[in-house]
Amino acid sequence: MESTESIISELLKACGFSVSKVAQSAVAGQTIFSIETHEDSSVLVGQRGDVIHAIDYIVKKIVEQQTALAAGLLVDGTANPRPPL
């Protein structure tokens, strides 16, 4: 079985994103996968979050085919961290 991190990374690379890191964390019983890319995060997130929601949905469906653990997953996209303004 392929790890969720590698599923996310391979999917984004197939979509043309340059993924620098996929990190897993747990918050309030939900597993969150944060994505760091070299691109502007607005491209990954999309207008009104449409792109990242679509990626989240696709990843959940792939994971559902491999295991029954997809219910508590959330995919979150960020660019390389920048200092606050």
Secondary structure as UniProt FT lines:
FT   HELIX           4..14
FT   TURN            15..16
FT   STRAND          19..27
FT   TURN            28..29
FT   STRAND          30..37
FT   HELIX           41..45
FT   HELIX           47..49
FT   HELIX           50..66
FT   HELIX           70..72
FT   STRAND          73..79
//
